[in-house]
Amino acid sequence: MKRLLFLFLALSLVTGAFAGRWGRMTEIKANDLPQASKNIISKYFKGLSNVSFAGEWPDNYGVHLNGDYKLNFYKDGLLKEAEAKYKSLPMGILKELPREVHSYIESKYGKWSLKEVEVKRTRIEVELENGNLEAKLKFDRSGKLLKEKIDD
């Protein structure tokens, strides 16, 4: 009986932990996103009509777009993360980052495909592809290149 009670308690705690983590997301309409987010979607992804899902979490917004794009925005609407699985992200989205990041990538990787951009508290990470080559770049938040790695 003690075993059964322990098992039930453990299962309840685990289930509650997952429900609490995932239950904090609220689905929202694309029009309810911050204006800065809506501007980015309109400018680089052909408008809010391409939003297939928008959700609000306590610290960010998540958006799925038709065409296999996923975007995350900070609460103020600025870009947090952009990802494309089977396509390339529009290179223009790099203009949302410091000028030094955009200029460096445009000059050195202009013909490459942009796969992922992540803006963290202290750095910016960018992934690009060109055939079998993959480049991973890290910049500080002011745009200074910290690390550059190319794998084949």
Secondary structure, DSSP 8 states (H G I E B T S, - for coil): -HHHHHHHHHHHHHHHHHHHHHTT-EE--GGGS-HHHHHHHHHHSS-GGGEEEEEE-SSEEEEEETTTEEEEEETTS-EEEEEESSS-B-GGGGGGS-HHHHHHHHHHHTTSEEEEEEE-SSEEEEEEEETTEEEEEEEETTS-EEEEEEE-
